[in-house]
Amino acid sequence: MKSTDLFTPLTIGNLHMKNRIALAPMTRGRAGGQRVPNDLMGDYYLQRSGAGLLITEATVISTQGIGWIDSPGIYTEAMVEGWRRVTQQVRPTNTPFFLQLWHCGRASHSDFHNGELPVSASEIKLNGDHIHTPLGSKAYETPRALSVDEIKLTVNDYRKAAENAKQAGFSGVEVHGANGYLINQFLDAKTNHRNDQYGGSLENRFRFFKEVLEAVLEVWPPEQVGARISPNGVFNDMGSEDFRETYLYVAEQINSLKLGYLHIMDGLAFGFHEKGEPMTLVEFRPLFQGVIIGNCGYTPDSAAATVAAGHADVIAFGRPFITNPDLPERIKNGRPLVPAEDMSLWYTSGAEGYTDYPVFE
C-alpha cells in the first residue's frame, strides 16, 4: 500500500493528526501494584507514536473503578506525575495523546476492594467463567447497585480524573462507555433494571453517560473529548434486544454534545451478541457530525476501504500495534506485519512482549 486516504492528515479542533490511524486503547498491566505509570509505559507509547492519534489503555478513575491487575490509575498525585512523564516522552512527536477514563463496575471482584462488593447499575451478576484477582482466579460476584447519591459521586470522580488528565499533559480524554464496563452497564437493558431516573427509558439509561460527559466537558473543550461505544459487543456478558434503538439514540445524544470524536467498536472480533443484524458505521455516519473512529478486527486493506468510502474518518488498530510498533510505516510502505502472538505476554510485567518488538529494517 503506497498512499491512501489513511495517510491524509486530519484536524480535530486544534489537534492535528498526521494520518488516519489510531492506537486503540489496550490494557497491558504494566503499571504495577500502585497503578502509577512508569518510564517503560512511556517507551511503549513513544514507540507507537507514528499513529495519528494515541489513546491510552483504560485508566481507572478511582479505587472503586478498579477491576484489573496492575492497570494504571489517574486519581492520585503520584499517578498524575507518572502520566506526566509519559506524555513528556511523547510530546516531541506532536502526536495527539488521549487518556481513556475507565470504571469497571461489575467487571471486578471484592478482592480488589478490601472485601467490598463491586458496583453496577443493578444487582445482576456477570455470567463469565472467572476473573483474575490479586488473590487468584475467582468466580464473578453479584454486584451492589449504586445509589443515586453514589452515582453523583462517581460522576464527580470522572470530572476529577479529567482534571488530572489535563494536569498530566494529555491532549484530551476518551470516556469509555463500551465493552461491558460501568457506563455500558447503565446503557444496556440487560444490566440496568433500575426503576429510578437512571433506569427504564432510553433517556434514563443514557443519563449516567450524559452526566459523565457533561462533567468532563466542564474541564475540556468538546473537540478534545471522545466517547467509546460497543453496540455489537458481547464482551463482559453484554447485549440487549433493543441494542439498535439504544445505540442510535446514544449516537444522536452524543452528537448534540459536539464531541471531537465517537469511537465505535463496529467489528465483531471480540464476539457478537447476535440480538439482530450487527450495526455498521453506515448507520452511525448520518447521526454523528464529528470524527468517527472505527475499531475491531480491521486489516490495512479494510481500514483503507472504510476511510475511502467515508464510513469512518479514522481506524483504530489494537493487536497489530502490539507486535508492530511502527504499524503506520509498515502499512504505508506495504511492508509485512508481524503476526500477533498468543496472550501469554500481554499482561505480564516488564519489557518482554511489550517494548521489545523491533521496527522493520
C-alpha positions in Angstrom: 0.0 0.0 0.0 1.5 3.3 -1.1 -0.6 6.4 -0.4 -4.2 6.1 0.6 -6.8 8.1 2.5 -5.3 6.5 5.6 -2.4 8.9 5.2 -4.3 12.1 4.6 -3.9 14.5 7.6 -6.9 15.2 9.8 -7.7 18.0 12.2 -9.9 17.6 15.3 -10.4 21.0 16.8 -6.9 22.4 17.1 -5.3 18.9 17.2 -3.5 17.8 14.0 -3.3 14.1 13.1 -0.6 13.1 10.6 -2.6 10.1 9.4 -5.9 8.3 10.0 -4.5 5.5 12.1 -5.1 5.4 15.9 -3.6 3.3 18.6 -6.6 1.6 20.2 -6.7 1.5 24.0 -5.4 -1.8 25.2 -4.9 -2.9 28.8 -1.3 -4.2 29.2 -0.9 -4.3 33.0 2.5 -2.7 33.3 1.7 -0.1 36.0 2.4 -2.3 39.0 0.6 -2.7 42.3 0.5 1.1 43.0 -1.0 1.7 39.5 1.5 4.5 38.8 2.5 4.9 35.1 6.3 4.4 34.6 9.0 5.0 32.1 8.5 1.6 30.5 5.0 2.7 29.6 6.4 5.9 28.2 8.7 3.8 25.9 5.7 1.8 24.7 3.7 4.8 23.7 6.7 6.6 22.2 7.4 3.5 20.0 3.8 3.7 18.6 3.7 7.5 18.1 3.7 7.1 14.4 0.0 6.8 14.8 -2.1 9.9 14.0 -3.7 9.5 17.5 -2.7 7.7 20.6 -5.3 6.5 23.1 -4.0 5.1 26.4 -5.0 1.9 27.9 -8.1 2.1 30.1 -7.2 4.1 33.2 -9.3 3.8 36.4 -10.8 7.0 37.8 -11.0 5.8 41.4 -10.3 2.9 43.7 -13.9 1.9 43.2 -13.3 1.6 39.5 -10.5 -1.0 39.8 -11.1 -4.4 38.2 -7.8 -5.4 36.6 -4.4 -6.3 38.0 -1.7 -3.6 37.6 -3.8 -1.3 35.3 -2.9 2.4 35.7 -5.0 5.0 37.5 -5.5 8.8 37.4 -6.7 9.6 40.9 -3.6 10.3 42.9 -0.8 12.9 42.6 1.7 10.1 42.0 -0.4 8.8 39.1 -0.7 12.3 37.6 3.1 12.7 37.9 3.7 9.2 36.4 1.4 10.0 33.4 3.1 13.4 33.1 6.4 11.7 32.5 4.8 9.5 29.8 3.2 12.5 28.0 6.6 14.3 28.1 8.2 11.4 26.4 5.6 11.5 23.6 5.3 15.3 23.3 8.2 15.9 20.8 6.4 13.7 18.3 3.4 16.1 18.2 1.0 13.1 18.1 -2.3 13.9 19.9 -2.5 11.7 23.1 -5.8 11.0 24.8 -6.3 9.3 28.2 -9.2 6.8 28.4 -11.3 7.1 31.5 -12.5 3.8 33.0 -14.6 2.3 35.7 -15.0 -1.4 35.7 -18.3 -1.6 37.6 -19.4 -5.2 38.0 -16.5 -6.5 35.9 -14.5 -6.6 39.1 -14.3 -8.5 42.4 -14.3 -7.9 46.1 -10.6 -8.9 46.2 -9.9 -5.5 44.6 -12.0 -3.7 47.2 -11.0 -4.9 50.6 -13.8 -7.4 50.6 -16.5 -4.9 49.5 -18.6 -6.0 46.5 -18.1 -4.3 43.1 -20.8 -1.9 42.0 -23.1 -1.6 39.0 -26.3 -0.2 37.7 -28.3 -3.1 39.2 -27.6 -6.3 41.2 -27.0 -8.5 38.1 -24.1 -10.9 38.1 -21.7 -11.1 35.1 -22.1 -14.5 33.5 -18.5 -15.4 32.9 -16.0 -18.1 33.7 -13.7 -16.3 36.1 -11.9 -13.1 36.9 -8.2 -12.7 37.7 -7.8 -11.0 41.1 -4.8 -10.2 43.3 -5.6 -13.4 45.2 -6.0 -15.7 42.1 -8.8 -16.7 39.7 -12.2 -16.3 41.2 -15.9 -16.6 40.2 -17.7 -13.3 39.5 -19.9 -11.9 42.3 -23.3 -10.3 42.2 -22.6 -6.6 42.4 -24.2 -3.9 44.6 -26.4 -1.4 42.8 -25.1 2.2 43.2 -27.4 4.6 45.0 -28.3 7.9 43.4 -26.0 9.7 45.7 -23.2 7.4 44.8 -23.8 7.9 41.1 -23.3 11.7 41.7 -20.1 10.9 43.5 -19.0 8.7 40.6 -19.7 11.5 38.1 -17.5 13.7 40.2 -14.8 11.1 40.1 -14.9 11.3 36.3 -14.7 15.1 36.5 -11.7 14.9 38.8 -10.0 12.3 36.6 -10.5 14.7 33.6 -8.8 17.5 35.6 -5.9 15.2 36.5 -5.5 14.2 32.8 -5.2 17.8 31.9 -2.6 18.3 34.6 -0.7 15.2 33.3 -0.3 16.9 29.9 -2.7 14.9 27.7 -4.3 16.3 24.6 -7.8 15.2 25.6 -9.7 12.3 27.2 -11.9 9.5 25.9 -14.8 8.3 28.1 -15.0 4.5 28.0 -18.7 3.6 27.5 -18.0 0.3 25.9 -17.1 -3.4 26.5 -19.4 -4.1 29.4 -17.9 -1.7 31.9 -19.8 0.6 34.2 -21.2 3.2 31.7 -22.2 0.3 29.4 -23.9 -1.4 32.4 -26.1 1.6 32.7 -26.8 1.9 29.0 -27.9 -1.7 28.3 -31.3 -3.0 29.4 -29.7 -6.4 30.2 -27.7 -4.9 33.1 -29.9 -2.0 34.1 -33.1 -2.9 35.8 -33.4 0.3 37.8 -36.8 2.0 38.4 -35.4 5.5 39.2 -34.2 8.3 36.9 -31.3 6.1 35.8 -33.3 3.2 34.5 -36.1 2.2 32.3 -36.4 4.5 29.3 -33.5 5.2 26.8 -33.3 8.7 28.2 -32.9 7.4 31.8 -30.4 4.7 30.9 -28.3 7.2 29.0 -28.5 9.7 31.9 -25.3 8.5 33.7 -23.3 8.6 30.5 -24.6 12.1 29.7 -23.8 13.3 33.2 -20.3 11.9 32.9 -19.7 13.6 29.6 -21.1 16.9 30.8 -18.8 16.7 33.8 -15.8 16.1 31.6 -16.9 19.0 29.3 -16.6 21.3 32.3 -12.9 20.6 32.1 -12.1 20.0 28.4 -13.5 21.7 25.3 -15.8 19.4 23.3 -13.3 18.8 20.5 -10.8 17.4 23.0 -13.3 14.8 24.3 -14.1 11.4 22.7 -16.6 8.7 23.7 -16.3 5.0 23.0 -19.3 2.6 22.5 -19.6 -1.1 21.5 -23.1 -1.6 20.0 -22.4 -5.2 18.9 -20.4 -6.3 21.9 -20.9 -9.4 23.9 -17.7 -8.9 25.9 -18.3 -9.0 29.7 -21.7 -10.6 29.1 -23.4 -7.8 27.3 -26.1 -7.4 24.6 -29.7 -6.3 24.8 -32.7 -6.9 22.5 -33.1 -3.2 21.9 -29.4 -2.6 21.1 -30.0 -0.9 17.7 -32.5 1.5 19.2 -30.3 2.2 22.2 -27.1 2.9 20.3 -28.7 5.1 17.6 -30.2 7.1 20.4 -26.8 7.3 22.1 -25.1 8.5 18.9 -27.7 11.2 18.4 -27.3 12.4 22.0 -23.5 12.4 21.9 -23.7 14.4 18.7 -25.7 17.1 20.5 -22.7 17.5 22.8 -20.4 18.2 19.8 -17.7 15.8 21.0 -14.5 15.7 18.9 -15.0 12.0 18.1 -17.1 8.9 18.6 -15.1 5.7 18.8 -17.3 2.8 17.7 -16.4 -0.8 18.2 -18.2 -1.9 15.0 -16.2 -5.0 14.2 -17.1 -8.4 15.6 -13.6 -9.6 16.6 -14.5 -9.6 20.3 -17.6 -11.6 19.6 -21.2 -10.6 18.8 -24.3 -10.9 21.0 -26.4 -11.9 18.0 -29.5 -10.0 19.0 -30.1 -8.9 15.4 -28.0 -7.9 12.4 -24.8 -6.2 13.5 -24.7 -2.5 13.5 -22.4 -0.8 11.0 -20.7 2.5 10.6 -23.1 3.4 7.8 -25.9 3.6 10.4 -23.9 6.0 12.6 -22.5 8.3 9.9 -25.7 10.4 9.5 -26.1 10.7 13.2 -22.7 12.0 14.3 -21.2 15.1 12.8 -17.8 14.8 14.3 -14.9 12.4 13.6 -15.9 8.7 13.7 -13.3 6.2 14.6 -13.9 2.6 13.6 -12.4 -0.3 15.5 -12.1 -4.0 16.0 -10.6 -6.5 13.5 -9.6 -4.2 10.7 -6.9 -5.1 8.3 -4.9 -2.4 6.5 -7.0 -3.0 3.3 -10.4 -2.9 5.1 -9.3 0.2 7.0 -8.3 2.0 3.9 -11.5 1.0 2.1 -13.7 2.1 5.1 -12.0 5.5 5.2 -12.0 5.9 1.4 -15.8 5.2 1.4 -16.4 7.9 4.1 -17.9 5.5 6.6 -15.2 6.4 9.2 -12.5 9.2 9.4 -10.0 7.2 11.5 -9.4 3.5 12.1 -8.0 2.3 15.4 -5.8 -0.8 15.5 -5.2 -2.8 18.6 -3.5 -6.2 18.4 -1.5 -5.4 15.2 0.1 -2.5 17.1 1.4 -4.9 19.8 3.9 -6.7 17.6 4.3 -3.8 15.0 5.2 -0.6 16.9 5.9 1.0 13.5 2.5 -0.1 12.1 1.7 3.1 10.2 5.0 3.0 8.3 4.6 -0.7 7.6 1.1 -0.1 6.1 2.2 3.0 4.2 5.1 1.2 2.5 3.4 -2.2 2.0 5.7 -4.0 4.5 4.7 -7.3 6.1 3.2 -7.3 9.5 4.5 -9.4 12.4 1.5 -11.6 13.4 0.0 -11.2 16.8 1.4 -13.7 19.3 -0.6 -15.6 21.9 -1.8 -13.8 25.0 0.8 -15.2 27.4 2.9 -12.0 27.4 0.1 -9.5 27.0 -0.4 -8.8 30.7 3.0 -9.8 32.2 5.4 -7.3 33.8 8.5 -6.0 32.2 9.6 -5.2 28.6 9.1 -8.7 27.1 6.1 -8.8 24.9 5.7 -5.1 25.4 8.5 -2.8 24.2 10.9 -5.4 22.7 9.3 -5.7 19.2 11.6 -4.2 16.6 10.7 -1.8 13.8 11.0 -3.0 10.2 14.5 -3.0 8.8 
